[in-house]
Amino acid sequence: MEKILITGATGNVGLATLKYLGEKNLPGVELLAAVRDEERAHHDIGVGNCQFIPFEFDEPSTYAAALEGVTKILLVRPHQLSDVSKYIYPFLDEAAGRGVKQITFLSVIGAERNKLLPHYKIENYLQNLGVSYTFVRPCFFMQNLTTIHRKEILENNKVYIPAGNTPVNYIDVRDVAEVLGRVLTEPGHENMTYEITGSQTMTYYELVGILSSVLDREIRYPRPSTLMFMRQKIREKKPLAFVKVMSLLYSGARNGKMNLVTEDFNRLTGRDPIDFKTFANAYKQKWIKQENK
């Protein structure tokens, strides 16, 4: 019996992974969804064949119950927790001490080259923990445009990202979830690293062109500087640690570190990743105001 703990279970990737594994209903696999609020999770998650377990990275008293009998973990770092030595390392130590066999970490492309990113620090710690690890490093999530950047598209018809005019790569979260689900339930992924990308790169001018066509209205790309982006997100009352990490990632994109295309997704799944236009059509209602429907 494999007992898999999914952290970040109510977020984009954690939830998508739970749904993917839940639909598979694999024999001999028990799913645990680590959540802050069980009552809300029952409403938000909607996956029937998983158990909800109270858990918070900043509450070590929740570790023991969450890790009871767990054999594998999907580690998704909460955006607001940038001090990984304080909030993530103690959990990893507890997991290792309780005999967890494999920890799959949702990282990001380029993490191994950027010591300022919390992803770099977590990867380095896992490599020295004595537990089998798997690093899944995706490029930017398409769903960021339906969550983090949704309001600016919906209300202001613009994508406000400080990435210059360098081509970038986007991946659908549903594709990332399939990779994570396979890595967690199939053999042969121990101590491996996978860089997961879409099949095409595009500039943000090209991206807003596709959005404009799908939404039948003009979506602009103002091409803000990193400082302008940070000021805007702080005005929106986004957590400062989150704003800093996002700024680092977009700076990497501007410097050409997010424009690669890999074959890892195709090799792991046997199919092509979802393209951006297909994603935009599937999620178009996210960017349409209620009165315009």
VOLUMTI-256771 format. One line per field, with one value per residue (C-alpha): residue number from 1; residue in one letter; x negated, y negated, z negated. Coordinates in steps of 0.25 Angstrom, whole numbers, padded with zeros to 4 digits. Layout:
<rs>
pos = (NUM | ...);
code = (A | ...);
u = (X | ...);
v = (Y | ...);
w = (Z | ...);
</rs>
This chain:
<rs>
pos = (1 | 2 | 3 | 4 | 5 | 6 | 7 | 8 | 9 | 10 | 11 | 12 | 13 | 14 | 15 | 16 | 17 | 18 | 19 | 20 | 21 | 22 | 23 | 24 | 25 | 26 | 27 | 28 | 29 | 30 | 31 | 32 | 33 | 34 | 35 | 36 | 37 | 38 | 39 | 40 | 41 | 42 | 43 | 44 | 45 | 46 | 47 | 48 | 49 | 50 | 51 | 52 | 53 | 54 | 55 | 56 | 57 | 58 | 59 | 60 | 61 | 62 | 63 | 64 | 65 | 66 | 67 | 68 | 69 | 70 | 71 | 72 | 73 | 74 | 75 | 76 | 77 | 78 | 79 | 80 | 81 | 82 | 83 | 84 | 85 | 86 | 87 | 88 | 89 | 90 | 91 | 92 | 93 | 94 | 95 | 96 | 97 | 98 | 99 | 100 | 101 | 102 | 103 | 104 | 105 | 106 | 107 | 108 | 109 | 110 | 111 | 112 | 113 | 114 | 115 | 116 | 117 | 118 | 119 | 120 | 121 | 122 | 123 | 124 | 125 | 126 | 127 | 128 | 129 | 130 | 131 | 132 | 133 | 134 | 135 | 136 | 137 | 138 | 139 | 140 | 141 | 142 | 143 | 144 | 145 | 146 | 147 | 148 | 149 | 150 | 151 | 152 | 153 | 154 | 155 | 156 | 157 | 158 | 159 | 160 | 161 | 162 | 163 | 164 | 165 | 166 | 167 | 168 | 169 | 170 | 171 | 172 | 173 | 174 | 175 | 176 | 177 | 178 | 179 | 180 | 181 | 182 | 183 | 184 | 185 | 186 | 187 | 188 | 189 | 190 | 191 | 192 | 193 | 194 | 195 | 196 | 197 | 198 | 199 | 200 | 201 | 202 | 203 | 204 | 205 | 206 | 207 | 208 | 209 | 210 | 211 | 212 | 213 | 214 | 215 | 216 | 217 | 218 | 219 | 220 | 221 | 222 | 223 | 224 | 225 | 226 | 227 | 228 | 229 | 230 | 231 | 232 | 233 | 234 | 235 | 236 | 237 | 238 | 239 | 240 | 241 | 242 | 243 | 244 | 245 | 246 | 247 | 248 | 249 | 250 | 251 | 252 | 253 | 254 | 255 | 256 | 257 | 258 | 259 | 260 | 261 | 262 | 263 | 264 | 265 | 266 | 267 | 268 | 269 | 270 | 271 | 272 | 273 | 274 | 275 | 276 | 277 | 278 | 279 | 280 | 281 | 282 | 283 | 284 | 285 | 286 | 287 | 288 | 289 | 290 | 291 | 292 | 293);
code = (M | E | K | I | L | I | T | G | A | T | G | N | V | G | L | A | T | L | K | Y | L | G | E | K | N | L | P | G | V | E | L | L | A | A | V | R | D | E | E | R | A | H | H | D | I | G | V | G | N | C | Q | F | I | P | F | E | F | D | E | P | S | T | Y | A | A | A | L | E | G | V | T | K | I | L | L | V | R | P | H | Q | L | S | D | V | S | K | Y | I | Y | P | F | L | D | E | A | A | G | R | G | V | K | Q | I | T | F | L | S | V | I | G | A | E | R | N | K | L | L | P | H | Y | K | I | E | N | Y | L | Q | N | L | G | V | S | Y | T | F | V | R | P | C | F | F | M | Q | N | L | T | T | I | H | R | K | E | I | L | E | N | N | K | V | Y | I | P | A | G | N | T | P | V | N | Y | I | D | V | R | D | V | A | E | V | L | G | R | V | L | T | E | P | G | H | E | N | M | T | Y | E | I | T | G | S | Q | T | M | T | Y | Y | E | L | V | G | I | L | S | S | V | L | D | R | E | I | R | Y | P | R | P | S | T | L | M | F | M | R | Q | K | I | R | E | K | K | P | L | A | F | V | K | V | M | S | L | L | Y | S | G | A | R | N | G | K | M | N | L | V | T | E | D | F | N | R | L | T | G | R | D | P | I | D | F | K | T | F | A | N | A | Y | K | Q | K | W | I | K | Q | E | N | K);
u = (0000 | -0005 | 0000 | -0003 | -0002 | 0001 | -0003 | 0003 | 0016 | 0025 | 0015 | 0014 | 0004 | 0008 | 0023 | 0020 | 0011 | 0022 | 0032 | 0023 | 0020 | 0034 | 0039 | 0029 | 0034 | 0021 | 0022 | 0012 | 0011 | 0017 | 0018 | 0016 | 0019 | 0012 | 0021 | 0022 | 0038 | 0044 | 0058 | 0054 | 0046 | 0058 | 0064 | 0052 | 0046 | 0058 | 0049 | 0057 | 0046 | 0036 | 0035 | 0033 | 0023 | 0020 | 0007 | -0001 | -0016 | -0017 | -0011 | -0020 | -0010 | -0002 | -0014 | -0013 | 0002 | 0000 | -0012 | -0006 | -0008 | -0012 | -0021 | -0022 | -0020 | -0017 | -0024 | -0018 | -0024 | -0013 | -0016 | -0016 | -0027 | -0040 | -0048 | -0050 | -0060 | -0049 | -0036 | -0040 | -0053 | -0047 | -0036 | -0046 | -0054 | -0041 | -0037 | -0051 | -0051 | -0037 | -0042 | -0036 | -0042 | -0041 | -0038 | -0034 | -0037 | -0030 | -0041 | -0043 | -0052 | -0065 | -0064 | -0078 | -0085 | -0078 | -0082 | -0073 | -0061 | -0055 | -0053 | -0069 | -0070 | -0059 | -0065 | -0079 | -0073 | -0066 | -0079 | -0085 | -0073 | -0076 | -0062 | -0059 | -0055 | -0049 | -0050 | -0039 | -0043 | -0031 | -0032 | -0021 | -0007 | 0003 | 0013 | 0005 | 0013 | 0026 | 0022 | 0010 | 0012 | 0027 | 0032 | 0023 | 0028 | 0043 | 0043 | 0032 | 0030 | 0015 | 0005 | -0004 | -0017 | -0032 | -0037 | -0042 | -0041 | -0048 | -0040 | -0035 | -0029 | -0016 | -0010 | 0004 | 0005 | 0013 | 0001 | -0008 | 0002 | 0001 | -0014 | -0014 | -0003 | -0012 | -0024 | -0017 | -0011 | -0020 | -0034 | -0047 | -0047 | -0055 | -0066 | -0062 | -0060 | -0049 | -0048 | -0034 | -0030 | -0020 | -0023 | -0025 | -0031 | -0025 | -0027 | -0016 | -0012 | -0009 | -0002 | 0007 | 0010 | 0016 | 0024 | 0029 | 0034 | 0040 | 0047 | 0051 | 0045 | 0032 | 0023 | 0010 | -0004 | -0010 | -0023 | -0025 | -0039 | -0041 | -0040 | -0027 | -0022 | -0026 | -0020 | -0007 | -0006 | -0009 | 0002 | 0011 | 0006 | -0001 | -0011 | -0024 | -0031 | -0022 | -0025 | -0040 | -0040 | -0030 | -0040 | -0052 | -0045 | -0040 | -0054 | -0059 | -0049 | -0054 | -0068 | -0064 | -0064 | -0049 | -0050 | -0054 | -0046 | -0049 | -0043 | -0042 | -0027 | -0025 | -0034 | -0027 | -0013 | -0014 | -0006 | -0008 | -0005 | 0007 | 0005 | 0008 | 0019 | 0026 | 0024 | 0029 | 0042 | 0044 | 0043 | 0048 | 0060 | 0050 | 0047 | 0061 | 0069 | 0083 | 0091 | 0084 | 0088);
v = (0000 | -0014 | -0025 | -0038 | -0052 | -0064 | -0077 | -0090 | -0081 | -0093 | -0101 | -0100 | -0088 | -0081 | -0080 | -0076 | -0065 | -0060 | -0060 | -0053 | -0042 | -0042 | -0039 | -0028 | -0021 | -0013 | 0000 | 0000 | -0015 | -0024 | -0039 | -0049 | -0063 | -0073 | -0085 | -0096 | -0096 | -0082 | -0088 | -0097 | -0087 | -0077 | -0089 | -0093 | -0080 | -0071 | -0058 | -0047 | -0036 | -0044 | -0047 | -0061 | -0063 | -0076 | -0081 | -0094 | -0096 | -0107 | -0098 | -0086 | -0080 | -0076 | -0068 | -0055 | -0052 | -0056 | -0047 | -0035 | -0023 | -0032 | -0026 | -0037 | -0052 | -0063 | -0075 | -0088 | -0101 | -0111 | -0124 | -0132 | -0123 | -0128 | -0125 | -0110 | -0107 | -0111 | -0105 | -0094 | -0088 | -0083 | -0076 | -0069 | -0065 | -0059 | -0052 | -0046 | -0041 | -0035 | -0026 | -0033 | -0027 | -0037 | -0052 | -0059 | -0074 | -0084 | -0093 | -0102 | -0102 | -0109 | -0106 | -0099 | -0112 | -0123 | -0122 | -0133 | -0125 | -0116 | -0105 | -0104 | -0103 | -0092 | -0084 | -0085 | -0081 | -0069 | -0064 | -0063 | -0057 | -0043 | -0041 | -0038 | -0050 | -0055 | -0069 | -0073 | -0087 | -0093 | -0106 | -0117 | -0112 | -0116 | -0116 | -0128 | -0136 | -0131 | -0133 | -0143 | -0151 | -0149 | -0162 | -0171 | -0163 | -0163 | -0178 | -0185 | -0177 | -0175 | -0165 | -0172 | -0164 | -0169 | -0159 | -0168 | -0163 | -0150 | -0137 | -0129 | -0115 | -0112 | -0099 | -0095 | -0091 | -0079 | -0074 | -0077 | -0069 | -0057 | -0057 | -0058 | -0047 | -0038 | -0041 | -0038 | -0024 | -0018 | -0012 | -0018 | -0032 | -0032 | -0043 | -0048 | -0062 | -0066 | -0079 | -0081 | -0091 | -0093 | -0090 | -0105 | -0118 | -0131 | -0146 | -0153 | -0161 | -0147 | -0142 | -0154 | -0153 | -0139 | -0144 | -0156 | -0146 | -0136 | -0147 | -0156 | -0169 | -0175 | -0170 | -0178 | -0176 | -0189 | -0182 | -0188 | -0188 | -0179 | -0191 | -0195 | -0181 | -0180 | -0193 | -0189 | -0176 | -0182 | -0192 | -0180 | -0175 | -0163 | -0157 | -0163 | -0150 | -0145 | -0158 | -0156 | -0142 | -0145 | -0157 | -0147 | -0138 | -0148 | -0154 | -0140 | -0140 | -0154 | -0149 | -0137 | -0126 | -0122 | -0120 | -0105 | -0094 | -0080 | -0066 | -0061 | -0063 | -0055 | -0044 | -0043 | -0043 | -0039 | -0051 | -0065 | -0076 | -0085 | -0097 | -0111 | -0114 | -0101 | -0106 | -0120 | -0114 | -0105 | -0116 | -0128 | -0130 | -0134 | -0147 | -0150 | -0159 | -0154 | -0165 | -0162 | -0147);
w = (0000 | 0004 | -0005 | 0003 | -0004 | 0005 | -0001 | 0005 | 0007 | 0010 | 0019 | 0034 | 0035 | 0023 | 0026 | 0041 | 0036 | 0026 | 0037 | 0047 | 0037 | 0031 | 0045 | 0047 | 0034 | 0034 | 0026 | 0014 | 0014 | 0002 | 0004 | -0007 | -0005 | -0014 | -0017 | -0027 | -0027 | -0026 | -0024 | -0013 | -0007 | -0005 | 0003 | 0011 | 0014 | 0018 | 0019 | 0013 | 0011 | 0002 | -0012 | -0018 | -0028 | -0036 | -0033 | -0033 | -0030 | -0041 | -0051 | -0054 | -0064 | -0051 | -0045 | -0052 | -0049 | -0035 | -0033 | -0040 | -0030 | -0019 | -0008 | 0002 | 0002 | 0012 | 0007 | 0012 | 0005 | 0001 | 0008 | -0005 | -0012 | -0007 | -0019 | -0016 | -0027 | -0037 | -0031 | -0021 | -0026 | -0039 | -0032 | -0023 | -0035 | -0041 | -0028 | -0027 | -0042 | -0040 | -0028 | -0016 | -0004 | 0007 | 0007 | 0021 | 0020 | 0030 | 0033 | 0045 | 0057 | 0055 | 0040 | 0039 | 0045 | 0036 | 0021 | 0018 | 0021 | 0009 | 0019 | 0020 | 0005 | 0004 | 0016 | 0009 | -0004 | 0002 | 0009 | -0005 | -0013 | -0011 | -0004 | 0010 | 0017 | 0031 | 0036 | 0045 | 0051 | 0060 | 0067 | 0065 | 0062 | 0072 | 0060 | 0054 | 0064 | 0058 | 0044 | 0041 | 0053 | 0056 | 0050 | 0059 | 0071 | 0067 | 0063 | 0070 | 0082 | 0080 | 0076 | 0066 | 0066 | 0066 | 0076 | 0087 | 0101 | 0099 | 0103 | 0091 | 0089 | 0083 | 0078 | 0074 | 0059 | 0063 | 0071 | 0059 | 0050 | 0060 | 0059 | 0043 | 0043 | 0051 | 0043 | 0030 | 0035 | 0045 | 0042 | 0047 | 0044 | 0031 | 0031 | 0045 | 0050 | 0060 | 0067 | 0072 | 0083 | 0094 | 0108 | 0112 | 0108 | 0110 | 0106 | 0097 | 0110 | 0117 | 0104 | 0103 | 0118 | 0115 | 0103 | 0112 | 0123 | 0113 | 0105 | 0117 | 0110 | 0109 | 0098 | 0097 | 0092 | 0086 | 0083 | 0069 | 0062 | 0050 | 0041 | 0047 | 0046 | 0031 | 0028 | 0034 | 0027 | 0014 | 0016 | 0018 | 0004 | 0009 | -0001 | 0001 | 0001 | 0012 | 0020 | 0019 | 0023 | 0035 | 0039 | 0039 | 0048 | 0058 | 0058 | 0061 | 0073 | 0078 | 0078 | 0086 | 0076 | 0078 | 0093 | 0094 | 0100 | 0094 | 0098 | 0083 | 0084 | 0096 | 0091 | 0078 | 0084 | 0098 | 0103 | 0106 | 0096 | 0097 | 0106 | 0101 | 0110 | 0106 | 0091 | 0094 | 0101 | 0089 | 0079 | 0086 | 0077 | 0066 | 0073 | 0077 | 0068 | 0063 | 0070 | 0083 | 0083);
</rs>
